[in-house]
Amino acid sequence: MLKRHGVSKRESVETDKPKPFKAYVLGFVHIDVKYLPQMANEDRRRYLFVAIDRATRWVFITVYATKTAINAKRFLAALAKAAPFYIRTLLTDNGKEFTDRFITSGERIPTGKHAFDQLCAELGIEHQLTKPKHPQTNGMVERFIGRIADLLRTHHFRLGEELETTLARYASLYCRRKLWAISVPSRP
């Protein structure tokens, strides 16, 4: 059989070598929002805004009381200030906090007048949207949110502050574990 396939010795058959991970460009950031459970000392649910860099897996999180365009804009401003690199591209879903793609009069193209889009333009950041009903496109941030969901399922929190402290500590530990020496490009 080996002769038939042009390989006369067993040693010459190449084994399947693992393929290296794809090298991503620094500054491509995925963003999404997670509902947080309502704590005993709160009168409503809160929202966790999450951003993760595709190349380094650096994570930035913030908790807001509402899931609005204003809070998404505040989150982006804080993210741009905190990021140890220049953010070139953002990938978000089609939520109304990120785009007006589906809330305009039947149009399927963002107008660019949304508060989040305007801040992206001011900062020189390209804003990309996922295909509707395809959360796997934004899979990197979805996986991190899944880890947060696991954390919420396995721990009991009595107060909102306790939950926020745990989330901040988890994100910090995640960044330390994932972040390695990176060359930071200068801002254009």
ZIQUI-V414313 format. One record per residue. N is the residue number from 1. RES is the residue in one letter. OMEGA is omega as a letter, one per 30 degrees, with the letter a starting at -180 (NA if undefined). Layout:
n: <N & N>
res: <RES & RES>
omega: <OMEGA & OMEGA>
This chain:
n: <1 & 2 & 3 & 4 & 5 & 6 & 7 & 8 & 9 & 10 & 11 & 12 & 13 & 14 & 15 & 16 & 17 & 18 & 19 & 20 & 21 & 22 & 23 & 24 & 25 & 26 & 27 & 28 & 29 & 30 & 31 & 32 & 33 & 34 & 35 & 36 & 37 & 38 & 39 & 40 & 41 & 42 & 43 & 44 & 45 & 46 & 47 & 48 & 49 & 50 & 51 & 52 & 53 & 54 & 55 & 56 & 57 & 58 & 59 & 60 & 61 & 62 & 63 & 64 & 65 & 66 & 67 & 68 & 69 & 70 & 71 & 72 & 73 & 74 & 75 & 76 & 77 & 78 & 79 & 80 & 81 & 82 & 83 & 84 & 85 & 86 & 87 & 88 & 89 & 90 & 91 & 92 & 93 & 94 & 95 & 96 & 97 & 98 & 99 & 100 & 101 & 102 & 103 & 104 & 105 & 106 & 107 & 108 & 109 & 110 & 111 & 112 & 113 & 114 & 115 & 116 & 117 & 118 & 119 & 120 & 121 & 122 & 123 & 124 & 125 & 126 & 127 & 128 & 129 & 130 & 131 & 132 & 133 & 134 & 135 & 136 & 137 & 138 & 139 & 140 & 141 & 142 & 143 & 144 & 145 & 146 & 147 & 148 & 149 & 150 & 151 & 152 & 153 & 154 & 155 & 156 & 157 & 158 & 159 & 160 & 161 & 162 & 163 & 164 & 165 & 166 & 167 & 168 & 169 & 170 & 171 & 172 & 173 & 174 & 175 & 176 & 177 & 178 & 179 & 180 & 181 & 182 & 183 & 184 & 185 & 186 & 187 & 188>
res: <M & L & K & R & H & G & V & S & K & R & E & S & V & E & T & D & K & P & K & P & F & K & A & Y & V & L & G & F & V & H & I & D & V & K & Y & L & P & Q & M & A & N & E & D & R & R & R & Y & L & F & V & A & I & D & R & A & T & R & W & V & F & I & T & V & Y & A & T & K & T & A & I & N & A & K & R & F & L & A & A & L & A & K & A & A & P & F & Y & I & R & T & L & L & T & D & N & G & K & E & F & T & D & R & F & I & T & S & G & E & R & I & P & T & G & K & H & A & F & D & Q & L & C & A & E & L & G & I & E & H & Q & L & T & K & P & K & H & P & Q & T & N & G & M & V & E & R & F & I & G & R & I & A & D & L & L & R & T & H & H & F & R & L & G & E & E & L & E & T & T & L & A & R & Y & A & S & L & Y & C & R & R & K & L & W & A & I & S & V & P & S & R & P>
omega: <l & l & a & a & l & l & a & l & l & a & a & l & a & l & l & l & l & l & l & l & l & l & a & l & l & l & l & a & l & a & l & a & l & l & l & l & l & l & a & a & a & l & l & l & l & a & l & l & a & l & l & l & a & a & a & a & l & a & l & a & l & l & l & a & a & l & a & l & l & l & l & l & l & l & a & l & l & l & a & l & a & a & l & a & l & l & a & a & l & l & l & l & a & l & a & l & a & a & l & a & a & a & l & a & l & a & l & a & l & a & a & a & l & a & a & l & a & l & l & l & l & a & a & a & l & a & l & l & l & l & l & l & l & a & l & l & l & a & a & l & l & l & l & l & l & l & l & l & l & l & a & l & a & a & l & l & l & a & l & l & l & l & a & l & l & l & l & l & l & l & l & l & l & l & l & a & a & a & l & a & a & l & a & l & l & l & a & NA>
